[in-house]
Structure formats: C-alpha cells, structure tokens
Amino acid sequence: MTTVLGYDLGASSGRVVLGKLEDHHLEITEIHRFSNDPVQVNKHLYWDILRLFHEMKRGLVLTVNAGYQSIDSLAIDSWAVDFGLIDETGHLLSNPIHYRDNQTDKMMEEVFEIVPKEEIFKRTGIQFMKINTIYHLFAMKKNNPHLLDRAEALLMIPDLLRYFFTGIKCSEYTNATTTQLFNPTRRKWDEYLLNKLGLNNKLFLEPVQPGTKIGELLPSICKEVGLKKPISVMTVGEHDTASAVAAVPSTSEDFAYLSCGTWSLLGTETKEPVITKKALEYNVTNEGGVEGTNRLLKNIMGLWLIQECRRVWELEGDPVSYEEQKEWVEQSPAFTSFIDPDNPVFIRPAHMPEEVQRYCAETGQPIPETKGEILRCILESMALKYRFVLERMESLVNKRIPVFHMVGGGIQNELLCQFTANALGRQVKAGPVEATAIGNILMQYKGMGKIKDLTEIRAIVQNSFSIKTYIPNSSAQWEDVYETFKRFIEE
C-alpha cells in the first residue's frame, strides 16, 4: 500500500494529512494541525512563512513517530495570490506580504492607467480584486523596487515551501493562473502585461502541471525529522481551490461547487475559459484546474466574516462557541437586515461586528444588536449572495446547473448549508469537509499512475466519504427577501 502526505495550508490554519488508497477507497488521517497567524510589523501585514515551514517539518516528525517511515510522496496546496522572492544566492528576500495588506490601496487604478481594465481581462480572464498578485507586484515596484531588482525568481506560497523542502525552484500551473499575469488561452505568462508593467520576465518560471514529480526531500531535512529514506515531492492543484474542486464528488459533468472556508469560491467547471464582455461585467474569474479543466468562478467573502466577529468577541473577553453561535442564530428573527459580503469595508475592518452594524445603519436598515442578530445577518446574506452569483454563472454558461455541491471546512456550519439550500431553492450536497486535502492526496496518486483520470478521482471520493443532502424549506420567504437583498449588491 502506498502512503502519501498532503499539506493543506489555509489562510487561518494548516494541516498535515496522511492518505492511504486501497481497493478504490481512500482513508485519511490528520497527523498535525496548526494555526496560521499573520504578523503586523510596522505598516505591513506579513505571513510568518518560517513558522509555517517549522510546523510542516513538525508534521513530518509526528508522521515518523506514528510509525510511518515509508512515505511515497508529499505535496503542498495553499491559498492563492501571495508569493516570495528568491535572490541569486537562493535566499528569501523578505517575508511574503499578506494579501490583505494595504499596500495595494489605489494600485488597481494606477495599473488601469497603464493597461486598460478590459485589456487585462481579455488577456487573463481573472476577477478584479485588490488582493491579486499583479497589484502587489506593482505596489512593490513603486515603493520597494530594490526587492524586485535583486530577485531572481518569484515563487507562489506552495512553490516557496516546496523550494524549502527540495532546493528546487518551480512554478505550478493552477496557482500561476490566479495572479492576473497569466494568459489562460496560451497557457503561459503574459509577456505583454509583464512588459507594460515593467516586471522582469525572468522572475516567472514556466509552470508545470499538477501531478508532476519535482524532486525529493533534501537529505538535511530527512536527517532532521528522522526519515531513513527521502520522500518524493510532487505538484498537485496547488491553489487550494483547484484541489478542492478536484475532490467534488459529482457524477455529473454539469455541477456547481462552493468551496467554503475563509473565502467562498463558487463556480462551475468548463473546458475552456469564458472571457466575454458579460464575464467582465460580472467580474468572474477563470483559473486553471487539474487535468486541463477551467474553473469559472467568483471569489466571495466567506466565513472570514464570522471568524472576525468571533475573534473580536474573544478579545473582548466574551468568546463564542460554535454551539452558542448556532443557538443564538436560531433564536434571532429572520431577514431583519442584510449586508453585501463583498463590500470593501469588510476586507479588513478593525471591528467586524461594529462594521456590520455600521453598514446596516448607513443603508437604512434595522441595526442588528445582539450577537445572534449579527451572525444571522451575515449567514443569510452569504446564502443570498451565493444565489446571486450562481444565477450569473448559469447565464454565462447558458444553462441551468442542476447539482450544487458544498465542500470544505465551512460545511460544518450546518446553518449556512441549510440557508444556502433555502436561498437557492434546490438541494445542496455537502461534503467532504477535507476536500482540499483529499484532492491534493488523490492527485499525487494520479501522478504515480495509480488513478486513471479526474472521473476516477471523483468516484473514489464518492466511495470513501459521506455526503449530507440539505433539502430547501421556507422557499417562498427566501424568494421574497431575495429581491430586497439584491438592492445591496454593488458591482
């Protein structure tokens, strides 16, 4: 039996998951889970990349101590858009800046003065968000050009951590496509955009496809963690959403997915990028998937809204458990107030509950006062925003998508799953929770030749993990409030 390790790094936590595949059934075991805490230093917000690497090595130690000396491969997935710069001596030039850092304020407008918005979308098919790699690089070129002058390679977060493990610099395809600097039609970095923005082409390594063996763990790391033989290191769908979508247990080609965590990523799978005037108007994105697929999707603010509320309340000495959260929401009146989850004021507020209250006040709605009312406002608004985006996705592909899957850690919030079914007016199939790690692991097996294709990957997921179905209820009420909710959408 082959055994593999999947490193799945989210914006708030990371995990090391062991996978064993036998007789078309995948068994996974969580070996290590750790927090991912950004660090504010003076004016900037950074990822603590060396702490993450330490925890990843700690995961290897725990794997060895659990009796697994023979690991066939490992791979890493993470959030998108963020990167590190490596100099000519192979050293990391600075801690990667967090995508929520304010260095990109007003950068989009400055970029559009050089390359029109329509031209950027035509060349990349990527949703316009201030967090995108293109705007961080432009800000760096403007404010810290010495870093780019010294850089020899740009590595996205999984590329960077893989480099720490192997000493080999390599760019992976699915994460490269998220940068808004990659041409999805030509499947290569867009030299026109790089040149227009004055970015050095040499920084951008030619991407390799998921399921490619890159190298092996460095001997020094094997010795440090107690491994007797090196482990192969592979690429997978290294944008975590690419791995999550690979693990959607759909038996139909026509399905919509919602990868639900800190962010909500809602979309469908297409054979080719959808780069049209309407797609630009709807501000959707086309990102690379595994096995040559295209992920037509929309980034929506996810459980970050809830996480930040809970963080603030904890700092104020009044922590909220998940059980209390559910009870309070159920006891609060429905459909009192709404927010647009994607309004810029919610990207990084100092006090999320107060920001929700301020938004409701400024839009002439009743102000949610209790914790339950604030949480219910957020959850109902998220579910209604999912419907809004799904309808736009269906118009782009010119068909109704009959099957809706929710995957990821967010499905543990059963109220959100039920509200989503209610808002959509259709069944929602929720599971698996660890879709990203599962997709990571199964793509490693695909790279080894033990799985034939994406269809077989999804059949294995369906065969291995339980899926819960949510049936819509109170549909007439949700239908009525949907028209009210749409007045708060600003796009």
C-alpha positions as CSV (number, residue, x, y, z in Angstrom):
1,M,0.0,0.0,0.0
2,T,1.4,3.4,-0.9
3,T,1.1,6.2,1.6
4,V,1.2,9.9,0.8
5,L,1.2,13.2,2.8
6,G,-0.9,16.2,1.8
7,Y,0.0,19.6,3.3
8,D,-3.1,21.8,3.1
9,L,-2.5,25.4,4.2
10,G,-5.4,27.7,4.6
11,A,-5.5,31.4,5.5
12,S,-6.2,30.7,9.1
13,S,-4.8,27.2,9.7
14,G,-2.8,24.4,8.2
15,R,-2.9,20.6,8.4
16,V,-0.9,17.6,7.5
17,V,-3.0,14.7,6.3
18,L,-1.9,11.1,5.7
19,G,-3.6,9.3,2.8
20,K,-3.8,5.5,2.1
21,L,-5.5,4.3,-1.1
22,E,-6.7,0.7,-1.3
23,D,-9.4,-1.0,-3.4
24,H,-10.8,2.3,-4.7
25,H,-11.2,3.6,-1.1
26,L,-9.2,6.4,0.4
27,E,-8.5,6.6,4.1
28,I,-7.2,9.9,5.5
29,T,-5.7,10.6,8.9
30,E,-4.9,14.1,10.2
31,I,-1.4,14.0,11.6
32,H,-0.9,17.6,12.6
33,R,-3.0,20.8,12.7
34,F,-1.6,24.3,13.4
35,S,-2.6,27.9,13.3
36,N,-1.6,30.3,10.5
37,D,-1.3,33.7,12.1
38,P,-0.2,36.7,10.1
39,V,2.1,39.2,11.8
40,Q,1.7,43.0,11.7
41,V,5.1,44.7,11.6
42,N,5.1,48.5,11.4
43,K,3.0,49.3,8.3
44,H,2.7,45.9,6.8
45,L,1.0,42.6,7.4
46,Y,3.1,39.5,6.7
47,W,2.8,35.7,6.6
48,D,5.0,34.0,9.1
49,I,6.4,31.7,6.4
50,L,9.3,30.2,8.5
51,R,6.8,29.3,11.3
52,L,4.7,27.6,8.7
53,F,7.7,25.7,7.4
54,H,8.6,24.7,11.0
55,E,5.1,23.3,11.6
56,M,5.3,21.4,8.3
57,K,8.5,19.8,9.4
58,R,6.9,19.1,12.8
59,G,4.2,17.2,10.8
60,L,6.9,15.0,9.3
61,V,8.3,14.3,12.8
62,L,4.9,13.3,14.0
63,T,4.4,11.1,11.0
64,V,7.6,9.3,11.6
65,N,6.8,9.0,15.4
66,A,3.5,7.5,14.4
67,G,5.3,4.6,12.7
68,Y,5.2,5.8,9.1
69,Q,8.8,5.6,7.9
70,S,7.9,4.8,4.3
71,I,6.1,7.7,2.7
72,D,5.9,7.6,-1.1
73,S,5.3,11.3,-1.8
74,L,4.1,14.6,-0.4
75,A,2.6,17.7,-1.9
76,I,1.5,21.2,-0.8
77,D,-1.5,23.3,-1.5
78,S,-2.4,26.8,-0.2
79,W,-4.3,30.0,-0.7
80,A,-3.6,31.9,-3.9
81,V,-2.0,35.2,-5.0
82,D,0.8,35.6,-2.4
83,F,4.4,34.9,-3.1
84,G,8.1,35.1,-2.0
85,L,11.1,36.5,-3.9
86,I,14.3,34.5,-4.1
87,D,17.6,36.2,-4.9
88,E,20.6,34.9,-6.9
89,T,22.1,33.2,-3.9
90,G,18.9,31.3,-3.3
91,H,17.8,33.3,-0.2
92,L,14.3,34.6,0.5
93,L,14.4,38.4,0.2
94,S,11.6,39.2,2.6
95,N,8.7,37.7,4.4
96,P,5.7,37.3,2.0
97,I,3.2,40.1,2.4
98,H,-0.3,39.1,3.3
99,Y,-2.9,39.6,0.6
100,R,-5.0,41.8,3.0
101,D,-2.1,44.2,3.4
102,N,-3.0,47.8,2.4
103,Q,0.0,48.3,0.1
104,T,-2.4,47.7,-2.9
105,D,-4.7,50.6,-2.0
106,K,-5.2,52.6,-5.2
107,M,-2.9,50.3,-7.1
108,M,-5.7,49.0,-9.3
109,E,-6.5,52.4,-10.6
110,E,-2.8,53.1,-11.3
111,V,-2.4,49.8,-13.2
112,F,-5.5,50.6,-15.3
113,E,-3.8,53.9,-16.4
114,I,-1.1,51.8,-18.0
115,V,-3.2,48.8,-19.2
116,P,-7.0,49.3,-19.6
117,K,-9.1,47.0,-17.4
118,E,-10.7,45.5,-20.5
119,E,-7.3,44.5,-21.9
120,I,-6.2,42.9,-18.6
121,F,-9.4,40.8,-18.5
122,K,-9.1,39.8,-22.2
123,R,-5.5,38.6,-21.5
124,T,-6.1,36.9,-18.2
125,G,-9.8,36.2,-17.6
126,I,-9.3,36.9,-13.9
127,Q,-11.6,38.6,-11.5
128,F,-10.5,42.1,-10.4
129,M,-9.6,42.2,-6.7
130,K,-7.1,44.4,-5.0
131,I,-5.6,41.3,-3.4
132,N,-4.4,40.0,-6.8
133,T,-0.7,39.3,-7.3
134,I,-0.4,41.9,-10.1
135,Y,-1.3,44.8,-7.8
136,H,1.1,43.6,-5.0
137,L,3.9,43.4,-7.5
138,F,3.0,46.8,-9.0
139,A,3.0,48.3,-5.4
140,M,6.4,46.7,-4.7
141,K,7.8,48.1,-8.0
142,K,6.6,51.5,-7.0
143,N,7.5,51.5,-3.3
144,N,10.2,48.8,-2.8
145,P,11.9,48.5,-6.2
146,H,15.2,47.2,-4.7
147,L,13.5,43.9,-3.8
148,L,12.4,43.3,-7.4
149,D,15.8,44.4,-8.7
150,R,17.5,41.8,-6.5
151,A,15.1,39.0,-7.2
152,E,15.8,36.0,-9.5
153,A,12.6,34.1,-9.1
154,L,9.0,34.6,-7.9
155,L,7.6,31.6,-6.1
156,M,3.9,31.3,-5.0
157,I,3.4,30.1,-1.4
158,P,3.4,26.4,-2.2
159,D,6.3,26.8,-4.7
160,L,8.2,28.6,-2.0
161,L,7.6,25.9,0.7
162,R,8.4,23.2,-1.8
163,Y,11.7,25.0,-2.6
164,F,12.5,25.0,1.2
165,F,11.9,21.2,1.2
166,T,13.8,20.3,-2.0
167,G,16.0,23.2,-3.0
168,I,14.3,23.2,-6.5
169,K,12.6,26.3,-7.8
170,C,9.5,25.5,-9.8
171,S,6.2,27.2,-10.6
172,E,2.9,25.2,-10.5
173,Y,0.2,25.9,-13.1
174,T,-3.1,26.3,-11.1
175,N,-1.6,28.8,-8.7
176,A,0.2,30.7,-11.5
177,T,-3.2,31.2,-13.2
178,T,-4.5,33.2,-10.1
179,T,-2.0,36.0,-10.4
180,Q,-3.8,38.0,-13.2
181,L,-0.5,37.9,-15.1
182,F,-1.1,34.5,-16.8
183,N,-2.7,34.0,-20.2
184,P,-5.2,31.0,-19.9
185,T,-5.6,30.7,-23.6
186,R,-1.9,30.5,-24.4
187,R,-1.2,28.8,-21.0
188,K,1.8,30.9,-20.3
189,W,2.8,34.1,-18.5
190,D,1.5,37.1,-20.4
191,E,4.7,38.8,-21.7
192,Y,2.7,41.8,-22.9
193,L,1.4,42.6,-19.4
194,L,4.8,41.9,-17.8
195,N,6.5,44.3,-20.2
196,K,3.9,47.0,-19.9
197,L,4.1,47.0,-16.1
198,G,7.9,46.8,-16.1
199,L,8.1,43.4,-14.5
200,N,11.2,41.3,-15.2
201,N,10.1,38.2,-17.3
202,K,12.9,36.1,-15.7
203,L,11.1,36.1,-12.4
204,F,8.3,34.0,-13.8
205,L,9.3,30.3,-14.2
206,E,7.5,28.2,-16.7
207,P,4.7,26.4,-14.8
208,V,4.4,22.6,-14.6
209,Q,1.1,20.7,-14.4
210,P,-0.4,19.1,-11.3
211,G,0.8,15.5,-10.7
212,T,4.5,16.1,-11.6
213,K,7.3,14.8,-9.6
214,I,9.7,17.7,-8.8
215,G,12.3,16.1,-6.7
216,E,12.9,14.6,-3.2
217,L,13.3,16.0,0.3
218,L,16.7,17.4,1.0
219,P,19.0,14.9,2.9
220,S,19.4,17.5,5.7
221,I,15.6,17.6,6.2
222,C,15.4,13.8,6.2
223,K,18.0,13.7,8.9
224,E,16.4,16.4,10.9
225,V,13.0,14.7,11.0
226,G,14.2,11.1,11.3
227,L,13.4,9.8,7.9
228,K,15.5,6.8,6.7
229,K,14.8,7.5,3.1
230,P,13.8,10.5,1.1
231,I,10.3,11.3,0.1
232,S,9.3,12.3,-3.5
233,V,7.8,15.8,-3.7
234,M,5.1,16.4,-6.3
235,T,3.0,19.2,-7.6
236,V,-0.8,18.9,-7.3
237,G,-3.5,21.5,-7.8
238,E,-1.6,23.8,-5.5
239,H,-4.2,26.5,-5.4
240,D,-6.3,25.0,-2.6
241,T,-9.5,25.6,-4.6
242,A,-8.1,23.6,-7.5
243,S,-7.6,20.6,-5.1
244,A,-11.0,21.1,-3.5
245,V,-12.8,21.2,-6.9
246,A,-10.9,18.0,-7.9
247,A,-12.5,16.3,-4.9
248,V,-16.1,17.4,-5.6
249,P,-17.9,14.0,-5.6
250,S,-20.1,14.8,-8.6
251,T,-21.3,12.1,-11.0
252,S,-22.5,14.7,-13.4
253,E,-20.5,17.0,-15.7
254,D,-22.9,19.8,-15.0
255,F,-22.4,20.8,-11.5
256,A,-21.7,23.9,-9.4
257,Y,-19.4,23.9,-6.5
258,L,-18.9,26.1,-3.4
259,S,-15.5,25.6,-1.7
260,C,-16.4,27.1,1.6
261,G,-13.9,28.4,4.2
262,T,-12.3,31.8,5.0
263,W,-13.3,32.6,1.4
264,S,-16.3,31.2,-0.5
265,L,-15.4,30.2,-4.1
266,L,-18.5,29.5,-6.2
267,G,-18.4,28.3,-9.8
268,T,-18.5,25.5,-12.3
269,E,-16.1,23.6,-14.4
270,T,-15.7,24.4,-18.1
271,K,-13.5,23.0,-20.8
272,E,-12.3,26.5,-21.9
273,P,-12.0,29.9,-20.3
274,V,-15.1,32.1,-20.5
275,I,-13.7,35.5,-21.4
276,T,-16.6,37.6,-22.7
277,K,-18.0,41.1,-22.2
278,K,-20.6,39.7,-19.8
279,A,-17.9,37.8,-17.8
280,L,-16.0,41.1,-17.4
281,E,-19.2,42.8,-16.4
282,Y,-19.9,40.1,-13.8
283,N,-16.2,40.3,-12.6
284,V,-15.8,36.5,-12.6
285,T,-12.6,34.6,-12.8
286,N,-11.1,31.8,-15.0
287,E,-8.5,29.8,-13.1
288,G,-6.7,26.6,-14.1
289,G,-7.9,23.3,-12.8
290,V,-6.3,19.9,-12.7
291,E,-6.3,17.7,-15.9
292,G,-6.6,20.8,-18.1
293,T,-10.0,22.0,-16.8
294,N,-11.0,25.6,-16.3
295,R,-12.6,26.8,-13.1
296,L,-15.1,29.5,-13.9
297,L,-15.8,31.0,-10.5
298,K,-16.3,34.0,-8.3
299,N,-14.5,34.8,-5.1
300,I,-17.0,35.7,-2.4
301,M,-16.2,36.8,1.1
302,G,-16.6,33.7,3.2
303,L,-16.5,32.7,6.9
304,W,-13.9,35.4,7.4
305,L,-16.9,37.5,8.4
306,I,-17.9,35.1,11.2
307,Q,-14.2,34.3,12.2
308,E,-13.6,38.0,12.7
309,C,-16.7,38.5,14.8
310,R,-15.7,35.6,17.0
311,R,-12.1,36.9,17.2
312,V,-13.3,40.4,18.3
313,W,-15.6,38.9,20.9
314,E,-12.9,36.7,22.3
315,L,-10.5,39.7,22.6
316,E,-13.3,41.5,24.5
317,G,-13.4,38.6,26.9
318,D,-16.7,37.1,25.7
319,P,-15.8,34.1,23.5
320,V,-18.5,32.4,21.4
321,S,-18.6,28.6,21.0
322,Y,-20.0,27.0,17.8
323,E,-22.9,25.6,19.8
324,E,-23.8,29.1,21.2
325,Q,-23.4,30.6,17.7
326,K,-26.0,28.1,16.3
327,E,-28.4,28.6,19.2
328,W,-28.3,32.4,19.1
329,V,-28.8,32.5,15.3
330,E,-31.8,30.1,15.5
331,Q,-33.3,32.3,18.3
332,S,-32.9,35.6,16.3
333,P,-35.5,36.9,13.9
334,A,-35.0,36.1,10.2
335,F,-34.5,38.5,7.4
336,T,-34.1,41.7,9.5
337,S,-31.1,43.2,7.8
338,F,-28.6,42.3,5.0
339,I,-25.1,43.1,4.0
340,D,-23.2,42.6,0.8
341,P,-20.4,40.3,2.0
342,D,-18.1,41.6,-0.7
343,N,-18.4,45.2,0.2
344,P,-14.8,46.5,0.6
345,V,-15.5,47.7,4.2
346,F,-15.4,44.0,5.2
347,I,-12.0,43.2,3.8
348,R,-10.1,44.1,6.9
349,P,-12.1,46.1,9.5
350,A,-10.8,46.8,12.9
351,H,-14.0,45.6,14.5
352,M,-16.2,43.3,12.3
353,P,-19.4,43.3,14.4
354,E,-19.4,47.2,14.5
355,E,-18.7,47.3,10.8
356,V,-21.8,45.1,10.1
357,Q,-23.9,47.4,12.3
358,R,-22.5,50.5,10.6
359,Y,-23.3,49.1,7.2
360,C,-26.9,48.3,8.2
361,A,-27.3,51.8,9.7
362,E,-25.9,53.6,6.6
363,T,-28.1,51.6,4.3
364,G,-31.3,52.5,6.3
365,Q,-31.9,49.0,7.8
366,P,-32.6,47.9,11.3
367,I,-29.3,47.6,13.2
368,P,-28.6,44.1,14.5
369,E,-27.8,44.5,18.2
370,T,-27.2,41.0,19.7
371,K,-24.5,38.6,18.7
372,G,-27.2,36.2,17.3
373,E,-28.7,39.0,15.1
374,I,-25.3,40.0,13.7
375,L,-24.4,36.3,12.9
376,R,-27.8,35.7,11.4
377,C,-27.5,38.8,9.2
378,I,-24.1,37.6,8.0
379,L,-25.2,34.0,7.3
380,E,-28.4,34.9,5.5
381,S,-26.5,37.5,3.4
382,M,-23.9,34.9,2.4
383,A,-26.5,32.4,1.3
384,L,-28.4,35.0,-0.7
385,K,-25.1,36.2,-2.3
386,Y,-24.5,32.6,-3.4
387,R,-27.8,32.6,-5.2
388,F,-26.9,35.9,-6.9
389,V,-23.6,34.5,-8.1
390,L,-24.9,31.1,-9.2
391,E,-27.6,32.8,-11.4
392,R,-24.8,34.8,-13.1
393,M,-22.7,31.7,-13.6
394,E,-25.7,29.9,-15.2
395,S,-26.2,32.9,-17.6
396,L,-22.5,32.7,-18.6
397,V,-22.7,29.0,-19.5
398,N,-26.2,29.4,-20.8
399,K,-27.8,26.6,-18.9
400,R,-29.3,25.7,-15.5
401,I,-26.8,23.8,-13.4
402,P,-28.9,21.1,-11.6
403,V,-26.4,19.9,-9.0
404,F,-24.9,22.1,-6.2
405,H,-22.0,20.8,-4.1
406,M,-20.6,22.4,-1.0
407,V,-17.1,21.2,0.2
408,G,-14.6,22.4,2.7
409,G,-14.5,23.3,6.4
410,G,-17.3,25.7,6.1
411,I,-19.9,22.9,5.6
412,Q,-19.5,22.2,9.3
413,N,-21.7,25.2,9.8
414,E,-24.9,23.4,9.2
415,L,-27.0,26.6,9.3
416,L,-25.0,28.0,6.4
417,C,-25.6,24.8,4.4
418,Q,-29.4,24.9,5.2
419,F,-29.7,28.6,4.4
420,T,-27.9,28.0,1.1
421,A,-30.3,25.3,0.1
422,N,-33.2,27.6,1.1
423,A,-31.8,30.6,-0.8
424,L,-31.1,28.5,-4.0
425,G,-34.4,26.6,-3.8
426,R,-32.6,23.4,-4.7
427,Q,-30.8,20.5,-2.9
428,V,-27.3,21.1,-1.6
429,K,-24.9,18.1,-1.3
430,A,-22.4,18.9,1.4
431,G,-19.1,17.0,1.8
432,P,-16.4,16.2,2.2
433,V,-15.1,18.6,4.8
434,E,-11.4,17.9,4.0
435,A,-12.0,18.2,0.2
436,T,-8.8,20.2,-0.4
437,A,-6.5,17.7,1.4
438,I,-8.3,14.9,-0.4
439,G,-7.9,16.4,-3.8
440,N,-4.2,17.0,-3.0
441,I,-3.7,13.4,-2.0
442,L,-5.6,11.8,-4.9
443,M,-3.7,14.0,-7.4
444,Q,-0.5,12.5,-6.0
445,Y,-1.8,9.0,-6.7
446,K,-2.8,10.2,-10.2
447,G,0.8,11.4,-10.7
448,M,2.1,8.0,-9.7
449,G,-0.2,6.3,-12.2
450,K,-2.4,4.6,-9.7
451,I,-5.5,6.6,-10.7
452,K,-6.6,7.0,-14.3
453,D,-8.3,10.4,-14.5
454,L,-10.4,13.0,-12.8
455,T,-13.6,10.9,-13.2
456,E,-11.9,8.2,-11.2
457,I,-10.8,10.7,-8.6
458,R,-14.3,11.8,-8.0
459,A,-15.6,8.3,-7.9
460,I,-13.1,7.4,-5.2
461,V,-14.3,10.5,-3.2
462,Q,-17.9,9.4,-3.5
463,N,-16.9,5.9,-2.4
464,S,-14.9,7.0,0.5
465,F,-16.7,9.9,2.3
466,S,-20.2,10.6,3.5
467,I,-22.2,13.3,1.8
468,K,-25.1,15.1,3.5
469,T,-28.1,16.4,1.5
470,Y,-29.9,19.6,2.5
471,I,-33.5,20.0,1.3
472,P,-34.7,23.6,0.8
473,N,-37.5,24.8,3.0
474,S,-39.3,28.2,3.5
475,S,-38.6,28.8,-0.2
476,A,-41.4,31.4,-0.6
477,Q,-40.0,33.6,2.2
478,W,-36.5,33.3,0.7
479,E,-37.8,34.2,-2.7
480,D,-39.4,37.4,-1.4
481,V,-36.3,38.6,0.5
482,Y,-34.0,37.8,-2.4
483,E,-35.4,40.8,-4.3
484,T,-34.8,43.0,-1.3
485,F,-31.3,41.7,-0.8
486,K,-30.3,42.4,-4.4
487,R,-30.6,46.2,-3.7
488,F,-27.5,45.9,-1.5
489,I,-25.2,44.4,-4.2
490,E,-22.7,46.9,-5.6
491,E,-20.8,45.6,-8.5
